[in-house]
Amino acid sequence: MRLPGRRRPLRWSVVTSAPGGTAGDQWGDTWFARDLVSALKSQGQQARVVSRGGAESEARDADDVVLVLRGLRKVTPRPGSTTWLLWVISHPELVDADEAASYDLVFAASSNWSRAAELGAIPLLQATNPDRFSPKAGAPDSGEPLLFVGSTRGEYRPIVRDAIACGAEPSIYGVGWEAYLPVERIRAEFLPNDELPAAYASAGVVLNDHWPDMAAEGFLSNRLFDAAATGARIVSDPAIGLGEVFGDVVRTYRAPGELCEILGGDPADAFPDRAARLGLASRIAQEHGFAARARELIARAEQARRS
């Protein structure tokens, strides 16, 4: 028997652009969705991850809420009583007004998206799971001195190119790098996600970058949230709004010479100290953990269903 004033749990499907099965385990979107589903469940909701193959299935008609994590693939909401939410976490240039209008609510992983008002998008930044990504995940400075985790995305990613041009030797995990680097520079094509927290927490420095259009529109990389939550030293290309979230604890560079200066000396001198990084990690866990995102999504979904 439900207590007075207690709403029944909503049934959620969190839809990703990733394929199902083991192939999907190599997609960051899959792990993002899993962490969000865990947070929704911890707050009394019924939730599960749905891969792209089930995005528009009739099975969605049985859901109370479908949350689509918008990446490269467009999902068309099904007509009916289900509440459809769109969370634009990457490639915002692909979302047009008609797509946004087909959803009950639209969220954007940016507080500075130039099209937010046009599309009625509510800011909802990316997030991390502080139960996994925490300073306890690894001993500081016991892992890779300079770490980059990510595929090439079909290009010689500038931060890796610039770091190597400075004479640095980043340890690289990701697919496609053999087209740009000798194989001995590549640690592996894939770093399992369950090993990622320890890799960040133990690294000397973590490299981060963005797609240029996402940096310009303030869509901050999920890597920033994960690595910052472990207390790691991070250097990144600049992005609109980065300082608003991470302050000066995350170092940024605009020209290769600036990166050379950052990477060329003692990391203890070039980066904020451990206490500052732990302070940021604590704040990220509180303000930008999946629990906080789940609470907002639940409140917004319940309101949408009542209206």
C-alpha positions as CSV (number, residue, x, y, z in Angstrom):
1,M,0.0,0.0,0.0
2,R,1.5,3.4,-1.0
3,L,1.8,5.9,1.8
4,P,-0.3,9.1,1.5
5,G,1.5,11.8,-0.5
6,R,4.0,9.3,-2.0
7,R,3.9,9.1,-5.8
8,R,4.3,5.8,-7.5
9,P,7.7,5.1,-9.1
10,L,7.9,6.0,-12.8
11,R,9.1,3.5,-15.3
12,W,12.0,5.0,-17.3
13,S,13.9,3.9,-20.4
14,V,17.2,5.7,-21.0
15,V,18.0,5.5,-24.7
16,T,21.5,5.7,-26.0
17,S,23.1,5.9,-29.4
18,A,25.2,2.9,-28.7
19,P,24.6,-0.6,-30.0
20,G,23.5,-3.4,-27.7
21,G,25.6,-6.2,-26.4
22,T,29.4,-6.2,-25.8
23,A,29.9,-3.7,-28.7
24,G,28.0,-1.1,-26.7
25,D,30.3,-1.6,-23.7
26,Q,33.0,0.4,-25.6
27,W,30.8,3.4,-25.9
28,G,30.9,6.1,-23.3
29,D,27.2,6.7,-23.8
30,T,26.4,3.2,-22.5
31,W,28.2,3.8,-19.2
32,F,26.7,7.3,-18.9
33,A,23.3,5.7,-19.3
34,R,24.1,2.9,-16.8
35,D,25.2,5.4,-14.1
36,L,22.1,7.5,-14.7
37,V,19.9,4.5,-14.4
38,S,21.5,3.5,-11.2
39,A,20.9,7.0,-9.8
40,L,17.3,6.9,-10.9
41,K,16.8,3.5,-9.2
42,S,18.5,4.8,-6.0
43,Q,15.7,7.4,-5.9
44,G,12.9,4.9,-6.1
45,Q,12.4,4.9,-9.9
46,Q,12.2,1.9,-12.2
47,A,14.7,2.3,-14.9
48,R,16.7,0.5,-17.6
49,V,19.1,1.2,-20.4
50,V,17.8,0.8,-24.0
51,S,20.3,0.6,-26.9
52,R,19.6,2.3,-30.2
53,G,17.9,-0.7,-31.6
54,G,15.0,-0.4,-29.2
55,A,14.7,3.4,-29.3
56,E,11.5,3.5,-31.3
57,S,10.1,0.1,-30.4
58,E,6.5,-0.5,-29.4
59,A,7.9,-1.5,-26.0
60,R,8.4,2.2,-25.3
61,D,4.6,2.6,-25.1
62,A,4.8,0.8,-21.7
63,D,7.2,3.4,-20.3
64,D,6.1,6.4,-18.3
65,V,9.2,8.3,-19.4
66,V,11.7,7.8,-22.2
67,L,14.9,9.8,-21.9
68,V,16.9,10.0,-25.1
69,L,20.6,10.8,-24.8
70,R,21.0,12.6,-28.1
71,G,24.3,12.0,-29.8
72,L,24.7,11.2,-33.5
73,R,21.3,9.4,-33.9
74,K,17.9,11.0,-34.0
75,V,15.1,9.3,-32.3
76,T,11.4,10.0,-33.2
77,P,9.1,9.9,-30.2
78,R,6.1,7.6,-30.4
79,P,2.6,9.1,-30.0
80,G,0.8,8.2,-26.8
81,S,0.9,8.8,-23.1
82,T,4.6,8.3,-22.6
83,T,6.6,11.4,-21.6
84,W,9.5,11.9,-23.9
85,L,12.6,13.8,-22.8
86,L,15.6,14.8,-25.0
87,W,19.0,15.4,-23.4
88,V,21.4,16.8,-25.9
89,I,24.8,15.7,-24.6
90,S,26.8,16.0,-27.9
91,H,26.6,17.2,-31.5
92,P,24.1,20.0,-30.8
93,E,24.4,21.1,-34.4
94,L,22.3,18.1,-35.4
95,V,19.2,19.0,-33.5
96,D,16.7,21.1,-35.3
97,A,13.6,22.9,-34.2
98,D,11.2,20.2,-35.4
99,E,13.1,17.5,-33.5
100,A,13.1,19.6,-30.3
101,A,9.4,20.3,-30.7
102,S,8.5,16.6,-30.9
103,Y,9.6,16.1,-27.2
104,D,7.9,17.1,-24.0
105,L,11.0,18.6,-22.6
106,V,14.5,19.3,-24.0
107,F,17.7,19.5,-21.9
108,A,21.1,20.5,-23.1
109,A,24.5,19.7,-21.5
110,S,25.5,23.4,-21.7
111,S,24.6,26.6,-19.9
112,N,25.7,28.6,-22.9
113,W,24.1,27.1,-25.9
114,S,23.2,29.8,-28.3
115,R,20.1,28.0,-29.5
116,A,18.8,27.1,-26.1
117,A,16.0,29.7,-26.1
118,E,15.0,28.9,-29.7
119,L,14.6,25.2,-28.9
120,G,13.3,25.6,-25.3
121,A,16.3,23.7,-23.9
122,I,16.9,23.6,-20.2
123,P,20.6,23.5,-19.1
124,L,21.6,20.1,-17.6
125,L,25.3,19.6,-17.7
126,Q,27.0,16.2,-18.0
127,A,27.8,14.3,-14.9
128,T,29.9,11.7,-13.1
129,N,29.4,8.8,-10.8
130,P,31.4,9.7,-7.6
131,D,30.9,6.2,-6.3
132,R,33.3,5.1,-9.1
133,F,35.2,8.3,-10.0
134,S,36.6,9.4,-6.7
135,P,40.1,10.3,-5.3
136,K,40.1,6.8,-3.6
137,A,40.1,5.1,-7.0
138,G,43.9,5.2,-7.3
139,A,47.1,6.5,-5.6
140,P,48.2,9.9,-7.0
141,D,51.1,9.8,-9.4
142,S,51.4,6.1,-9.4
143,G,50.0,5.5,-13.0
144,E,50.7,7.0,-16.4
145,P,52.6,10.3,-16.2
146,L,50.5,11.7,-19.1
147,L,47.3,10.1,-20.1
148,F,44.8,10.5,-23.0
149,V,41.8,8.2,-23.3
150,G,39.8,8.5,-26.5
151,S,39.5,7.6,-30.2
152,T,40.9,9.7,-32.9
153,R,37.4,10.6,-34.2
154,G,39.0,10.5,-37.6
155,E,41.5,13.2,-36.9
156,Y,44.9,13.8,-35.3
157,R,43.3,15.3,-32.2
158,P,45.0,18.6,-31.5
159,I,45.8,18.2,-27.8
160,V,47.7,14.9,-28.5
161,R,49.4,16.4,-31.5
162,D,50.4,19.5,-29.5
163,A,51.6,17.4,-26.6
164,I,53.8,15.2,-28.8
165,A,55.2,18.3,-30.6
166,C,56.3,19.6,-27.2
167,G,58.3,16.4,-26.7
168,A,55.8,14.9,-24.2
169,E,55.0,11.2,-24.4
170,P,51.3,10.7,-23.6
171,S,50.1,7.2,-23.0
172,I,47.2,6.7,-25.4
173,Y,44.2,4.4,-25.3
174,G,41.8,4.5,-28.2
175,V,41.0,3.3,-31.7
176,G,42.4,4.8,-34.9
177,W,45.7,6.1,-33.5
178,E,47.8,3.9,-35.7
179,A,47.0,6.2,-38.6
180,Y,48.9,9.0,-36.8
181,L,51.3,7.5,-34.4
182,P,53.8,4.5,-34.3
183,V,52.2,1.6,-32.6
184,E,54.7,1.7,-29.7
185,R,53.1,5.0,-28.6
186,I,49.7,3.4,-28.3
187,R,48.9,1.5,-25.0
188,A,45.8,-0.2,-26.3
189,E,42.7,0.4,-28.5
190,F,40.4,0.2,-25.5
191,L,40.6,0.9,-21.8
192,P,37.7,-0.8,-20.0
193,N,35.4,1.7,-18.3
194,D,35.7,-0.1,-14.9
195,E,39.5,0.6,-15.1
196,L,39.0,4.3,-16.0
197,P,38.6,5.7,-12.5
198,A,41.9,4.3,-11.3
199,A,43.6,5.4,-14.5
200,Y,42.5,9.0,-14.0
201,A,43.1,9.1,-10.2
202,S,46.6,7.7,-10.6
203,A,47.7,9.7,-13.6
204,G,50.3,12.5,-13.4
205,V,48.3,14.6,-15.9
206,V,45.1,13.9,-17.9
207,L,44.6,15.4,-21.3
208,N,41.2,16.6,-22.4
209,D,39.7,18.1,-25.5
210,H,36.4,19.0,-27.2
211,W,34.9,19.1,-30.7
212,P,35.4,22.7,-31.7
213,D,31.7,23.4,-32.1
214,M,30.9,21.8,-28.7
215,A,33.6,23.9,-27.0
216,A,32.2,27.1,-28.7
217,E,28.7,26.2,-27.4
218,G,29.7,25.2,-23.9
219,F,29.1,21.5,-24.1
220,L,31.7,20.4,-21.6
221,S,33.3,17.0,-22.1
222,N,32.2,14.2,-19.8
223,R,35.9,13.4,-19.3
224,L,36.3,16.7,-17.4
225,F,33.7,15.6,-14.8
226,D,35.0,12.1,-14.5
227,A,38.7,13.1,-14.2
228,A,38.0,16.1,-11.9
229,A,36.0,13.8,-9.6
230,T,39.1,11.7,-9.0
231,G,41.3,14.7,-8.1
232,A,43.4,14.4,-11.2
233,R,45.5,17.2,-12.7
234,I,43.8,18.1,-16.0
235,V,44.8,20.2,-19.0
236,S,42.3,21.0,-21.7
237,D,41.6,23.1,-24.7
238,P,39.4,26.1,-23.7
239,A,35.6,25.8,-23.8
240,I,32.9,28.3,-23.0
241,G,31.7,27.9,-19.5
242,L,34.6,25.6,-18.4
243,G,35.8,28.1,-15.8
244,E,32.3,28.5,-14.4
245,V,32.3,24.8,-13.5
246,F,35.9,23.9,-12.8
247,G,37.4,27.3,-11.8
248,D,41.1,27.5,-12.3
249,V,41.8,23.9,-11.1
250,V,41.6,22.6,-14.7
251,R,44.4,24.2,-16.7
252,T,43.6,25.3,-20.3
253,Y,45.8,26.4,-23.2
254,R,45.1,28.3,-26.4
255,A,48.4,27.9,-28.2
256,P,50.9,25.0,-28.5
257,G,53.5,27.0,-26.7
258,E,51.3,27.4,-23.6
259,L,50.8,23.6,-23.5
260,C,54.6,23.1,-23.7
261,E,55.1,25.4,-20.8
262,I,52.4,23.5,-18.7
263,L,53.8,20.1,-19.5
264,G,57.5,21.0,-19.6
265,G,58.0,21.5,-15.9
266,D,57.2,19.9,-12.5
267,P,53.4,19.2,-12.4
268,A,53.5,20.3,-8.8
269,D,54.4,23.8,-10.0
270,A,52.2,23.9,-13.1
271,F,48.9,22.7,-11.5
272,P,46.9,23.5,-8.4
273,D,47.9,21.5,-5.4
274,R,46.3,18.4,-4.1
275,A,44.1,20.2,-1.7
276,A,42.6,22.4,-4.4
277,R,42.0,19.4,-6.6
278,L,40.3,17.5,-3.8
279,G,38.1,20.5,-3.1
280,L,37.0,20.5,-6.7
281,A,36.4,16.7,-6.6
282,S,34.1,17.1,-3.6
283,R,32.2,19.9,-5.3
284,I,31.8,17.9,-8.5
285,A,30.5,14.9,-6.6
286,Q,27.9,17.0,-4.8
287,E,26.8,19.3,-7.7
288,H,27.5,17.3,-10.8
289,G,26.9,13.7,-9.7
290,F,24.3,11.5,-11.4
291,A,22.2,11.7,-8.2
292,A,21.7,15.4,-8.7
293,R,20.8,14.9,-12.4
294,A,18.4,12.2,-11.5
295,R,16.6,14.4,-8.9
296,E,16.1,17.1,-11.5
297,L,15.0,14.8,-14.2
298,I,12.4,13.1,-11.9
299,A,11.0,16.5,-10.8
300,R,10.8,17.8,-14.3
301,A,9.2,14.5,-15.6
302,E,6.6,14.5,-12.8
303,Q,5.8,18.1,-13.5
304,A,5.5,17.4,-17.3
305,R,3.2,14.5,-16.6
306,R,0.9,16.6,-14.4
307,S,0.6,19.4,-16.9
